[in-house]
Amino acid sequence: MLICEVVGHVWATKKEAELNGMKLMVVQQVDHASGKKKENTLVAADVVGAGIGEKVLVVSGSTARRAFGNDNLPIDAAIVGIIDSVEVGI
């Protein structure tokens, strides 16, 4: 899982039919220790209804497809949780 921040939306009028009705968000990975954004930017299908500016949990690969209950979806990443807080022991 990755800790990311939602930084935008993706609109695509022409896309694979299996993506119809999915909310696609642009997420940027966050360094959990410093809270700063990293260069890693992804498009993730949203399972939980996240909004721009929220910190989220993102899964990738087959785990992302399983979050939607369909191993055949053409997605690589999914938002599966909205983070309330992060505590890191040093």
Gaussian input, Z-matrix of N, CA and C with variables (Angstrom, degrees):
# hf/3-21g

backbone

0 1
 N
 C     1     B1
 C     2     B2     1     A1
 N     3     B3     2     A2     1     D1
 C     4     B4     3     A3     2     D2
 C     5     B5     4     A4     3     D3
 N     6     B6     5     A5     4     D4
 C     7     B7     6     A6     5     D5
 C     8     B8     7     A7     6     D6
 N     9     B9     8     A8     7     D7
 C    10    B10     9     A9     8     D8
 C    11    B11    10    A10     9     D9
 N    12    B12    11    A11    10    D10
 C    13    B13    12    A12    11    D11
 C    14    B14    13    A13    12    D12
 N    15    B15    14    A14    13    D13
 C    16    B16    15    A15    14    D14
 C    17    B17    16    A16    15    D15
 N    18    B18    17    A17    16    D16
 C    19    B19    18    A18    17    D17
 C    20    B20    19    A19    18    D18
 N    21    B21    20    A20    19    D19
 C    22    B22    21    A21    20    D20
 C    23    B23    22    A22    21    D21
 N    24    B24    23    A23    22    D22
 C    25    B25    24    A24    23    D23
 C    26    B26    25    A25    24    D24
 N    27    B27    26    A26    25    D25
 C    28    B28    27    A27    26    D26
 C    29    B29    28    A28    27    D27
 N    30    B30    29    A29    28    D28
 C    31    B31    30    A30    29    D29
 C    32    B32    31    A31    30    D30
 N    33    B33    32    A32    31    D31
 C    34    B34    33    A33    32    D32
 C    35    B35    34    A34    33    D33
 N    36    B36    35    A35    34    D34
 C    37    B37    36    A36    35    D35
 C    38    B38    37    A37    36    D36
 N    39    B39    38    A38    37    D37
 C    40    B40    39    A39    38    D38
 C    41    B41    40    A40    39    D39
 N    42    B42    41    A41    40    D40
 C    43    B43    42    A42    41    D41
 C    44    B44    43    A43    42    D42
 N    45    B45    44    A44    43    D43
 C    46    B46    45    A45    44    D44
 C    47    B47    46    A46    45    D45
 N    48    B48    47    A47    46    D46
 C    49    B49    48    A48    47    D47
 C    50    B50    49    A49    48    D48
 N    51    B51    50    A50    49    D49
 C    52    B52    51    A51    50    D50
 C    53    B53    52    A52    51    D51
 N    54    B54    53    A53    52    D52
 C    55    B55    54    A54    53    D53
 C    56    B56    55    A55    54    D54
 N    57    B57    56    A56    55    D55
 C    58    B58    57    A57    56    D56
 C    59    B59    58    A58    57    D57
 N    60    B60    59    A59    58    D58
 C    61    B61    60    A60    59    D59
 C    62    B62    61    A61    60    D60
 N    63    B63    62    A62    61    D61
 C    64    B64    63    A63    62    D62
 C    65    B65    64    A64    63    D63
 N    66    B66    65    A65    64    D64
 C    67    B67    66    A66    65    D65
 C    68    B68    67    A67    66    D66
 N    69    B69    68    A68    67    D67
 C    70    B70    69    A69    68    D68
 C    71    B71    70    A70    69    D69
 N    72    B72    71    A71    70    D70
 C    73    B73    72    A72    71    D71
 C    74    B74    73    A73    72    D72
 N    75    B75    74    A74    73    D73
 C    76    B76    75    A75    74    D74
 C    77    B77    76    A76    75    D75
 N    78    B78    77    A77    76    D76
 C    79    B79    78    A78    77    D77
 C    80    B80    79    A79    78    D78
 N    81    B81    80    A80    79    D79
 C    82    B82    81    A81    80    D80
 C    83    B83    82    A82    81    D81
 N    84    B84    83    A83    82    D82
 C    85    B85    84    A84    83    D83
 C    86    B86    85    A85    84    D84
 N    87    B87    86    A86    85    D85
 C    88    B88    87    A87    86    D86
 C    89    B89    88    A88    87    D87
 N    90    B90    89    A89    88    D88
 C    91    B91    90    A90    89    D89
 C    92    B92    91    A91    90    D90
 N    93    B93    92    A92    91    D91
 C    94    B94    93    A93    92    D92
 C    95    B95    94    A94    93    D93
 N    96    B96    95    A95    94    D94
 C    97    B97    96    A96    95    D95
 C    98    B98    97    A97    96    D96
 N    99    B99    98    A98    97    D97
 C   100   B100    99    A99    98    D98
 C   101   B101   100   A100    99    D99
 N   102   B102   101   A101   100   D100
 C   103   B103   102   A102   101   D101
 C   104   B104   103   A103   102   D102
 N   105   B105   104   A104   103   D103
 C   106   B106   105   A105   104   D104
 C   107   B107   106   A106   105   D105
 N   108   B108   107   A107   106   D106
 C   109   B109   108   A108   107   D107
 C   110   B110   109   A109   108   D108
 N   111   B111   110   A110   109   D109
 C   112   B112   111   A111   110   D110
 C   113   B113   112   A112   111   D111
 N   114   B114   113   A113   112   D112
 C   115   B115   114   A114   113   D113
 C   116   B116   115   A115   114   D114
 N   117   B117   116   A116   115   D115
 C   118   B118   117   A117   116   D116
 C   119   B119   118   A118   117   D117
 N   120   B120   119   A119   118   D118
 C   121   B121   120   A120   119   D119
 C   122   B122   121   A121   120   D120
 N   123   B123   122   A122   121   D121
 C   124   B124   123   A123   122   D122
 C   125   B125   124   A124   123   D123
 N   126   B126   125   A125   124   D124
 C   127   B127   126   A126   125   D125
 C   128   B128   127   A127   126   D126
 N   129   B129   128   A128   127   D127
 C   130   B130   129   A129   128   D128
 C   131   B131   130   A130   129   D129
 N   132   B132   131   A131   130   D130
 C   133   B133   132   A132   131   D131
 C   134   B134   133   A133   132   D132
 N   135   B135   134   A134   133   D133
 C   136   B136   135   A135   134   D134
 C   137   B137   136   A136   135   D135
 N   138   B138   137   A137   136   D136
 C   139   B139   138   A138   137   D137
 C   140   B140   139   A139   138   D138
 N   141   B141   140   A140   139   D139
 C   142   B142   141   A141   140   D140
 C   143   B143   142   A142   141   D141
 N   144   B144   143   A143   142   D142
 C   145   B145   144   A144   143   D143
 C   146   B146   145   A145   144   D144
 N   147   B147   146   A146   145   D145
 C   148   B148   147   A147   146   D146
 C   149   B149   148   A148   147   D147
 N   150   B150   149   A149   148   D148
 C   151   B151   150   A150   149   D149
 C   152   B152   151   A151   150   D150
 N   153   B153   152   A152   151   D151
 C   154   B154   153   A153   152   D152
 C   155   B155   154   A154   153   D153
 N   156   B156   155   A155   154   D154
 C   157   B157   156   A156   155   D155
 C   158   B158   157   A157   156   D156
 N   159   B159   158   A158   157   D157
 C   160   B160   159   A159   158   D158
 C   161   B161   160   A160   159   D159
 N   162   B162   161   A161   160   D160
 C   163   B163   162   A162   161   D161
 C   164   B164   163   A163   162   D162
 N   165   B165   164   A164   163   D163
 C   166   B166   165   A165   164   D164
 C   167   B167   166   A166   165   D165
 N   168   B168   167   A167   166   D166
 C   169   B169   168   A168   167   D167
 C   170   B170   169   A169   168   D168
 N   171   B171   170   A170   169   D169
 C   172   B172   171   A171   170   D170
 C   173   B173   172   A172   171   D171
 N   174   B174   173   A173   172   D172
 C   175   B175   174   A174   173   D173
 C   176   B176   175   A175   174   D174
 N   177   B177   176   A176   175   D175
 C   178   B178   177   A177   176   D176
 C   179   B179   178   A178   177   D177
 N   180   B180   179   A179   178   D178
 C   181   B181   180   A180   179   D179
 C   182   B182   181   A181   180   D180
 N   183   B183   182   A182   181   D181
 C   184   B184   183   A183   182   D182
 C   185   B185   184   A184   183   D183
 N   186   B186   185   A185   184   D184
 C   187   B187   186   A186   185   D185
 C   188   B188   187   A187   186   D186
 N   189   B189   188   A188   187   D187
 C   190   B190   189   A189   188   D188
 C   191   B191   190   A190   189   D189
 N   192   B192   191   A191   190   D190
 C   193   B193   192   A192   191   D191
 C   194   B194   193   A193   192   D192
 N   195   B195   194   A194   193   D193
 C   196   B196   195   A195   194   D194
 C   197   B197   196   A196   195   D195
 N   198   B198   197   A197   196   D196
 C   199   B199   198   A198   197   D197
 C   200   B200   199   A199   198   D198
 N   201   B201   200   A200   199   D199
 C   202   B202   201   A201   200   D200
 C   203   B203   202   A202   201   D201
 N   204   B204   203   A203   202   D202
 C   205   B205   204   A204   203   D203
 C   206   B206   205   A205   204   D204
 N   207   B207   206   A206   205   D205
 C   208   B208   207   A207   206   D206
 C   209   B209   208   A208   207   D207
 N   210   B210   209   A209   208   D208
 C   211   B211   210   A210   209   D209
 C   212   B212   211   A211   210   D210
 N   213   B213   212   A212   211   D211
 C   214   B214   213   A213   212   D212
 C   215   B215   214   A214   213   D213
 N   216   B216   215   A215   214   D214
 C   217   B217   216   A216   215   D215
 C   218   B218   217   A217   216   D216
 N   219   B219   218   A218   217   D217
 C   220   B220   219   A219   218   D218
 C   221   B221   220   A220   219   D219
 N   222   B222   221   A221   220   D220
 C   223   B223   222   A222   221   D221
 C   224   B224   223   A223   222   D222
 N   225   B225   224   A224   223   D223
 C   226   B226   225   A225   224   D224
 C   227   B227   226   A226   225   D225
 N   228   B228   227   A227   226   D226
 C   229   B229   228   A228   227   D227
 C   230   B230   229   A229   228   D228
 N   231   B231   230   A230   229   D229
 C   232   B232   231   A231   230   D230
 C   233   B233   232   A232   231   D231
 N   234   B234   233   A233   232   D232
 C   235   B235   234   A234   233   D233
 C   236   B236   235   A235   234   D234
 N   237   B237   236   A236   235   D235
 C   238   B238   237   A237   236   D236
 C   239   B239   238   A238   237   D237
 N   240   B240   239   A239   238   D238
 C   241   B241   240   A240   239   D239
 C   242   B242   241   A241   240   D240
 N   243   B243   242   A242   241   D241
 C   244   B244   243   A243   242   D242
 C   245   B245   244   A244   243   D243
 N   246   B246   245   A245   244   D244
 C   247   B247   246   A246   245   D245
 C   248   B248   247   A247   246   D246
 N   249   B249   248   A248   247   D247
 C   250   B250   249   A249   248   D248
 C   251   B251   250   A250   249   D249
 N   252   B252   251   A251   250   D250
 C   253   B253   252   A252   251   D251
 C   254   B254   253   A253   252   D252
 N   255   B255   254   A254   253   D253
 C   256   B256   255   A255   254   D254
 C   257   B257   256   A256   255   D255
 N   258   B258   257   A257   256   D256
 C   259   B259   258   A258   257   D257
 C   260   B260   259   A259   258   D258
 N   261   B261   260   A260   259   D259
 C   262   B262   261   A261   260   D260
 C   263   B263   262   A262   261   D261
 N   264   B264   263   A263   262   D262
 C   265   B265   264   A264   263   D263
 C   266   B266   265   A265   264   D264
 N   267   B267   266   A266   265   D265
 C   268   B268   267   A267   266   D266
 C   269   B269   268   A268   267   D267

   B1=1.4496
   B2=1.5184
   B3=1.3103
   B4=1.4549
   B5=1.5173
   B6=1.3378
   B7=1.4538
   B8=1.5194
   B9=1.3244
   B10=1.4563
   B11=1.5177
   B12=1.3273
   B13=1.4532
   B14=1.5211
   B15=1.3242
   B16=1.4626
   B17=1.5230
   B18=1.3410
   B19=1.4632
   B20=1.5240
   B21=1.3398
   B22=1.4563
   B23=1.5146
   B24=1.3413
   B25=1.4659
   B26=1.5188
   B27=1.3196
   B28=1.4591
   B29=1.5227
   B30=1.3313
   B31=1.4590
   B32=1.5159
   B33=1.3117
   B34=1.4610
   B35=1.5232
   B36=1.3251
   B37=1.4589
   B38=1.5205
   B39=1.3160
   B40=1.4673
   B41=1.5162
   B42=1.3381
   B43=1.4612
   B44=1.5169
   B45=1.3112
   B46=1.4578
   B47=1.5269
   B48=1.3211
   B49=1.4683
   B50=1.5239
   B51=1.3328
   B52=1.4640
   B53=1.5345
   B54=1.3304
   B55=1.4663
   B56=1.5297
   B57=1.3305
   B58=1.4651
   B59=1.5258
   B60=1.3199
   B61=1.4535
   B62=1.5134
   B63=1.3291
   B64=1.4709
   B65=1.5257
   B66=1.3169
   B67=1.4586
   B68=1.5240
   B69=1.3289
   B70=1.4645
   B71=1.5223
   B72=1.3313
   B73=1.4566
   B74=1.5257
   B75=1.3286
   B76=1.4623
   B77=1.5169
   B78=1.3353
   B79=1.4620
   B80=1.5163
   B81=1.3056
   B82=1.4638
   B83=1.5175
   B84=1.3265
   B85=1.4578
   B86=1.5222
   B87=1.3526
   B88=1.4634
   B89=1.5181
   B90=1.3282
   B91=1.4562
   B92=1.5219
   B93=1.3358
   B94=1.4675
   B95=1.5279
   B96=1.3145
   B97=1.4673
   B98=1.5303
   B99=1.3326
   B100=1.4664
   B101=1.5238
   B102=1.3391
   B103=1.4626
   B104=1.5159
   B105=1.3524
   B106=1.4621
   B107=1.5212
   B108=1.3334
   B109=1.4570
   B110=1.5192
   B111=1.3391
   B112=1.4509
   B113=1.5249
   B114=1.3219
   B115=1.4538
   B116=1.5233
   B117=1.3278
   B118=1.4635
   B119=1.5273
   B120=1.3375
   B121=1.4595
   B122=1.5197
   B123=1.3432
   B124=1.4657
   B125=1.5165
   B126=1.3260
   B127=1.4606
   B128=1.5207
   B129=1.3216
   B130=1.4637
   B131=1.5233
   B132=1.3223
   B133=1.4550
   B134=1.5243
   B135=1.3321
   B136=1.4651
   B137=1.5239
   B138=1.3300
   B139=1.4598
   B140=1.5259
   B141=1.3413
   B142=1.4659
   B143=1.5317
   B144=1.3166
   B145=1.4598
   B146=1.5137
   B147=1.3259
   B148=1.4648
   B149=1.5287
   B150=1.3315
   B151=1.4571
   B152=1.5198
   B153=1.3283
   B154=1.4615
   B155=1.5257
   B156=1.3423
   B157=1.4560
   B158=1.5173
   B159=1.3431
   B160=1.4628
   B161=1.5191
   B162=1.3277
   B163=1.4610
   B164=1.5239
   B165=1.3289
   B166=1.4661
   B167=1.5196
   B168=1.3383
   B169=1.4584
   B170=1.5149
   B171=1.3251
   B172=1.4582
   B173=1.5211
   B174=1.3229
   B175=1.4577
   B176=1.5240
   B177=1.3362
   B178=1.4656
   B179=1.5256
   B180=1.3208
   B181=1.4566
   B182=1.5177
   B183=1.3263
   B184=1.4667
   B185=1.5230
   B186=1.3202
   B187=1.4627
   B188=1.5307
   B189=1.3237
   B190=1.4649
   B191=1.5282
   B192=1.3081
   B193=1.4690
   B194=1.5282
   B195=1.3203
   B196=1.4693
   B197=1.5220
   B198=1.3330
   B199=1.4631
   B200=1.5266
   B201=1.3273
   B202=1.4594
   B203=1.5258
   B204=1.3403
   B205=1.4574
   B206=1.5087
   B207=1.3463
   B208=1.4601
   B209=1.5240
   B210=1.3153
   B211=1.4667
   B212=1.5191
   B213=1.3328
   B214=1.4653
   B215=1.5268
   B216=1.3290
   B217=1.4635
   B218=1.5278
   B219=1.3288
   B220=1.4680
   B221=1.5343
   B222=1.3361
   B223=1.4689
   B224=1.5255
   B225=1.3252
   B226=1.4650
   B227=1.5201
   B228=1.3344
   B229=1.4621
   B230=1.5254
   B231=1.3413
   B232=1.4608
   B233=1.5238
   B234=1.3327
   B235=1.4616
   B236=1.5165
   B237=1.3484
   B238=1.4716
   B239=1.5371
   B240=1.3122
   B241=1.4560
   B242=1.5238
   B243=1.3358
   B244=1.4523
   B245=1.5266
   B246=1.3127
   B247=1.4618
   B248=1.5299
   B249=1.3333
   B250=1.4585
   B251=1.5198
   B252=1.3376
   B253=1.4635
   B254=1.5244
   B255=1.3289
   B256=1.4662
   B257=1.5123
   B258=1.3236
   B259=1.4660
   B260=1.5103
   B261=1.3278
   B262=1.4508
   B263=1.5247
   B264=1.3216
   B265=1.4569
   B266=1.5171
   B267=1.3152
   B268=1.4680
   B269=1.5082
   A1=109.42
   A2=114.27
   A3=121.18
   A4=109.64
   A5=116.18
   A6=121.48
   A7=106.06
   A8=116.47
   A9=121.38
   A10=110.24
   A11=115.46
   A12=121.94
   A13=107.88
   A14=116.24
   A15=120.40
   A16=107.58
   A17=116.35
   A18=120.52
   A19=112.83
   A20=118.51
   A21=119.34
   A22=113.20
   A23=114.87
   A24=123.87
   A25=108.76
   A26=116.76
   A27=121.79
   A28=107.59
   A29=116.90
   A30=121.80
   A31=107.01
   A32=116.04
   A33=121.42
   A34=107.84
   A35=116.78
   A36=118.90
   A37=111.48
   A38=116.77
   A39=120.72
   A40=107.74
   A41=115.21
   A42=120.34
   A43=109.04
   A44=115.91
   A45=121.90
   A46=108.75
   A47=117.26
   A48=121.78
   A49=112.40
   A50=118.58
   A51=121.67
   A52=112.87
   A53=117.05
   A54=120.98
   A55=112.36
   A56=117.78
   A57=120.80
   A58=110.19
   A59=115.94
   A60=121.69
   A61=114.67
   A62=117.84
   A63=120.31
   A64=110.54
   A65=115.38
   A66=121.83
   A67=106.84
   A68=116.75
   A69=121.90
   A70=109.35
   A71=115.33
   A72=121.63
   A73=110.65
   A74=115.78
   A75=121.40
   A76=106.77
   A77=116.24
   A78=121.31
   A79=109.79
   A80=115.43
   A81=121.63
   A82=108.26
   A83=115.86
   A84=120.56
   A85=110.43
   A86=115.48
   A87=122.65
   A88=108.58
   A89=117.20
   A90=121.83
   A91=107.38
   A92=117.65
   A93=120.67
   A94=113.15
   A95=118.04
   A96=119.83
   A97=111.43
   A98=116.72
   A99=119.90
   A100=113.13
   A101=116.83
   A102=120.17
   A103=113.34
   A104=116.98
   A105=120.84
   A106=110.78
   A107=115.86
   A108=121.32
   A109=110.30
   A110=115.56
   A111=121.76
   A112=108.41
   A113=116.88
   A114=122.25
   A115=112.79
   A116=118.18
   A117=123.53
   A118=111.04
   A119=117.57
   A120=123.01
   A121=109.15
   A122=116.52
   A123=122.50
   A124=110.31
   A125=115.48
   A126=121.41
   A127=105.59
   A128=116.80
   A129=121.52
   A130=109.90
   A131=115.71
   A132=121.06
   A133=107.60
   A134=116.00
   A135=120.83
   A136=111.17
   A137=116.48
   A138=122.65
   A139=111.29
   A140=117.70
   A141=121.49
   A142=115.98
   A143=118.82
   A144=120.36
   A145=114.66
   A146=117.51
   A147=122.07
   A148=110.67
   A149=115.12
   A150=120.90
   A151=111.11
   A152=114.88
   A153=120.77
   A154=109.45
   A155=115.32
   A156=122.33
   A157=114.13
   A158=117.38
   A159=119.41
   A160=111.24
   A161=115.46
   A162=122.02
   A163=107.23
   A164=116.91
   A165=121.37
   A166=111.44
   A167=115.27
   A168=122.40
   A169=107.86
   A170=116.65
   A171=122.26
   A172=109.35
   A173=116.10
   A174=121.84
   A175=108.32
   A176=115.96
   A177=119.04
   A178=111.37
   A179=114.23
   A180=121.32
   A181=113.24
   A182=115.60
   A183=119.86
   A184=112.00
   A185=117.89
   A186=120.89
   A187=110.48
   A188=117.49
   A189=121.08
   A190=110.26
   A191=117.02
   A192=120.51
   A193=110.85
   A194=117.28
   A195=120.83
   A196=112.01
   A197=117.49
   A198=120.31
   A199=111.06
   A200=116.55
   A201=121.94
   A202=111.99
   A203=116.71
   A204=120.53
   A205=114.17
   A206=116.81
   A207=120.47
   A208=109.11
   A209=117.08
   A210=121.42
   A211=113.73
   A212=118.32
   A213=121.45
   A214=113.73
   A215=118.63
   A216=120.94
   A217=110.55
   A218=117.57
   A219=121.05
   A220=111.80
   A221=117.09
   A222=120.86
   A223=109.79
   A224=115.67
   A225=122.32
   A226=112.77
   A227=117.16
   A228=120.40
   A229=109.80
   A230=115.77
   A231=121.10
   A232=110.14
   A233=115.18
   A234=121.44
   A235=106.46
   A236=116.03
   A237=120.14
   A238=112.90
   A239=118.26
   A240=120.20
   A241=111.38
   A242=115.70
   A243=122.24
   A244=107.20
   A245=117.04
   A246=122.34
   A247=110.42
   A248=115.32
   A249=121.01
   A250=111.13
   A251=116.86
   A252=120.62
   A253=109.23
   A254=114.25
   A255=121.33
   A256=106.84
   A257=115.95
   A258=120.76
   A259=107.63
   A260=116.71
   A261=121.97
   A262=108.46
   A263=116.88
   A264=120.99
   A265=110.10
   A266=115.98
   A267=119.82
   A268=109.85
   D1=149.15
   D2=176.79
   D3=-117.63
   D4=146.95
   D5=169.79
   D6=-93.47
   D7=123.74
   D8=-177.08
   D9=-134.60
   D10=167.18
   D11=171.28
   D12=-118.50
   D13=136.35
   D14=177.13
   D15=-75.93
   D16=123.38
   D17=-177.02
   D18=-117.25
   D19=-4.70
   D20=179.37
   D21=-179.26
   D22=177.85
   D23=178.03
   D24=-112.74
   D25=158.92
   D26=171.39
   D27=-122.02
   D28=127.41
   D29=172.83
   D30=-111.94
   D31=130.70
   D32=178.11
   D33=-139.69
   D34=107.93
   D35=-178.46
   D36=-75.39
   D37=-29.05
   D38=176.11
   D39=-112.82
   D40=119.82
   D41=-177.29
   D42=-160.04
   D43=171.30
   D44=174.48
   D45=-54.29
   D46=135.05
   D47=-175.99
   D48=-56.29
   D49=-33.12
   D50=-178.96
   D51=-67.66
   D52=-14.14
   D53=178.17
   D54=-89.48
   D55=-8.23
   D56=179.47
   D57=-57.88
   D58=132.54
   D59=178.80
   D60=86.64
   D61=-7.38
   D62=178.91
   D63=-85.62
   D64=140.67
   D65=175.15
   D66=-88.66
   D67=118.16
   D68=-179.26
   D69=-106.20
   D70=127.70
   D71=-175.70
   D72=-122.40
   D73=149.06
   D74=173.07
   D75=-92.58
   D76=125.21
   D77=179.88
   D78=-123.75
   D79=148.70
   D80=178.62
   D81=-124.59
   D82=128.76
   D83=-178.47
   D84=-62.13
   D85=143.69
   D86=-179.23
   D87=-117.71
   D88=137.06
   D89=173.55
   D90=-72.51
   D91=116.95
   D92=-173.69
   D93=-64.45
   D94=-26.74
   D95=-178.08
   D96=-78.67
   D97=-45.64
   D98=-176.15
   D99=-95.09
   D100=-21.66
   D101=-176.53
   D102=81.10
   D103=1.45
   D104=-179.02
   D105=-84.17
   D106=147.54
   D107=178.51
   D108=-72.96
   D109=143.10
   D110=174.99
   D111=-97.80
   D112=177.11
   D113=-179.87
   D114=-75.14
   D115=-18.42
   D116=-175.19
   D117=-68.31
   D118=108.38
   D119=179.75
   D120=-116.69
   D121=135.45
   D122=-177.06
   D123=-132.94
   D124=159.93
   D125=165.68
   D126=-102.78
   D127=127.22
   D128=-177.28
   D129=-127.85
   D130=137.45
   D131=173.08
   D132=-74.95
   D133=137.32
   D134=-173.31
   D135=-99.29
   D136=119.01
   D137=177.98
   D138=-90.28
   D139=-27.54
   D140=-166.65
   D141=-110.56
   D142=-2.23
   D143=179.08
   D144=82.12
   D145=40.20
   D146=-179.46
   D147=-73.21
   D148=157.47
   D149=178.60
   D150=-123.07
   D151=167.21
   D152=-179.90
   D153=-60.15
   D154=135.60
   D155=179.29
   D156=94.06
   D157=-12.31
   D158=-179.76
   D159=-83.91
   D160=144.65
   D161=171.87
   D162=-83.09
   D163=136.31
   D164=-173.47
   D165=-137.90
   D166=162.39
   D167=171.26
   D168=-97.48
   D169=130.27
   D170=-178.34
   D171=-122.64
   D172=132.34
   D173=174.35
   D174=-112.43
   D175=158.92
   D176=-176.95
   D177=-132.48
   D178=170.02
   D179=177.21
   D180=66.52
   D181=-142.70
   D182=-176.68
   D183=-63.58
   D184=-27.53
   D185=177.95
   D186=-64.82
   D187=-35.90
   D188=177.77
   D189=-64.60
   D190=-42.45
   D191=179.00
   D192=-66.19
   D193=-38.54
   D194=178.99
   D195=-66.33
   D196=-27.05
   D197=177.79
   D198=-61.43
   D199=-26.57
   D200=177.25
   D201=-97.09
   D202=-2.09
   D203=179.24
   D204=73.85
   D205=23.67
   D206=-178.83
   D207=-145.54
   D208=105.34
   D209=-178.37
   D210=-69.20
   D211=-6.68
   D212=-176.92
   D213=-102.76
   D214=5.08
   D215=179.83
   D216=-68.54
   D217=144.95
   D218=178.79
   D219=-86.79
   D220=59.36
   D221=177.75
   D222=-126.54
   D223=152.32
   D224=178.42
   D225=-111.73
   D226=-18.80
   D227=-176.41
   D228=-145.46
   D229=146.87
   D230=178.19
   D231=-141.42
   D232=140.44
   D233=173.21
   D234=-84.62
   D235=119.32
   D236=-175.32
   D237=-117.03
   D238=-0.98
   D239=179.25
   D240=-164.25
   D241=148.89
   D242=173.66
   D243=-105.61
   D244=125.64
   D245=-172.94
   D246=-84.16
   D247=128.48
   D248=174.19
   D249=-85.82
   D250=-43.08
   D251=177.68
   D252=-159.52
   D253=159.04
   D254=176.73
   D255=-129.89
   D256=131.15
   D257=176.58
   D258=-123.72
   D259=124.77
   D260=-178.27
   D261=-120.61
   D262=121.26
   D263=176.55
   D264=-83.24
   D265=135.60
   D266=-178.64
   D267=-108.28

